[in-house]
């Protein structure tokens, strides 16, 4: 009988400890804002500290605390272990880069009771390693404008570089989710249309980064590049990326090609096949990086872009015909050794600039 009583007593004590531990863990988790993941997230050596305004249950169904310690990162699988750990010197963290994963994206969308908005071109990158590789190659100004942050897969990586990020998100639900689940003193979220954002009003130097909606890539890139950011990094459809590097006579060669090649050093950082996204698009994507040249031309990019557009708007016409509005066109062409019957699409970016300067 005594043994039974002791066993029952021990069970009650253990039960009380577990209950108290659970309550403490959840309370502390709410207070310090433990951001948690789902069971399928892999552990990572790198962890991101939590924020005071984050709830332990925000947007996540299955809690899994990840703690950082001098000996590495490990999961706290139950509230009791979390409470005991917090009583020491530990800090609750979440697995770094988990946002760019299929598990996080699907869980977050399910919690919001929504699905990717095709009208807004929402295709969430779920390949965190490729994104990380791209961000590691970026040279960023202290001020960064991020286009279409979505669920924050790229945002999280940018913040880790210690820059101030202003994220412009057209989807109000996505913007609210980002505010709630990734609170950071260096992050400001604006609900608005990236095409209407006034890039030229941002004090220089600044950088622009984003997974651009494919259906507005050209006008959006044009608006951004006219503001001459110190650097511009964008995920775009491969065909759109080809436009940045196109040479004279190539089909994609146009005003955007000329602007990029004169003002920026550009390169492809990484290729992203369709399975890197959810949902998977029917196109190949590339992440392109551009850094402004130290010897970039000292001309108004907006006026110069308009000039290039005018000369290339009617490709079959000779350059003489396209330059009719300019009274000194003949002299300028002669000075540069350009035959009047030449077509503008055959001219190099530097020749466009020289012609613009003379006219």
Secondary structure, 3 states (H helix, E strand, C coil): CHHHHHHHHHHHHHHHHHHHHHHHHHHHHHHHCCCCCCCCCCCCCCEEECCCCCCCCCCCCCCCEEEEECCEEEEECCHHHHHHHHHCCCEEEEECCCCCCHHHHHHHHHHCCCCCCHHHCCCEECCHHHHHHHHHCCCCCCEEEEECCCCCHHHHHHHCCCCEEEEEECCHHHHHHHHHHCCCCCEEEEECCHHHCCHHHCCCCCEEEEECCHHHHHHHHHHHHHCCCCEEEEEEEHHHHHHHHCCCCCCCCCHHHHHHHHHEEEEEEEEECHHHEECCCCCCEEEEEEEECCCCCCCCHHHHHHHHHHHHCCCCCCHHHHCCCCCCHHHHHHHHCCCCCCCHHHCCHHHHHHHHHHC
